Amino acid sequence: DLHLSIRRQRQMCIRDSILISYQGATRYTGVKIQEEALFEAVRIRNEIAQGMITFEDAAVKYSDCPSKQNQGNLGTFKPSTMDQDFVAFIDTLQVGEVSGVCPTVYGYHIIRKN
């Protein structure tokens, strides 16, 4: 059943993310201010789009998320357990597509849908 298949895909997701966080964002303890984080996220997204760096290398080099140890791979999760702004952004992407900059309570994400 097509509807069951779509519902199962929605229940479990595997996504990659690069997080650039800032002072005041949830769980961030660094010194970067919001404007710096946004500028950095846009720069990184542009470098990925221009082929200057791979998504995986950018995640390891720049991400403030613990998933950087896995090249940005967040693993499998239920969308209901994630920030809903993040999940809504994922839903707009095609498989393999890299998002623009996605703001959440944790900072600015660059997301790749797998």
Summary of the structure (lengths in Angstrom):
residues: 114
radius of gyration: 14.1
end to end distance: 22.2
largest distance: 50.2
contacts: 344
relative contact order: 0.24
helix: 44%
strand: 24%
